Amino acid sequence: MEFALLATLIERSVEMFVAPLFAQFNWPKIWQMYVALALGLLLAFGAKLNVAAVIFPTLALPEAIAYTITGVLIGGGASLLHEFLPASK
């Protein structure tokens, strides 16, 4: 699924590019989570991604809320996304 691929892409990008910077400057690792969240939100709003339509197909959500849910799930990484998405058949 596309959303899992994007979540993995953001997760690995933060691990490869952001984590070394945090280690070099001795910044708290907890802030890496916020960087991933910001990237997820930026991607969701920029590409108008709506994972809420997959999770809640009968629920009509405003676009801003749907994109925010998508951004949080994508920014949370692949494991968080797999907890919410229905299993593929």
Secondary structure, DSSP 8 states (H G I E B T S, - for coil): -HHHHHHHHHHHHIIIIIHHHHHHTT--THHHHHHHHHHHHHHHHHHT--THHHH-TT----HHHHHHHHHHHHHT-HHHHHHHS----
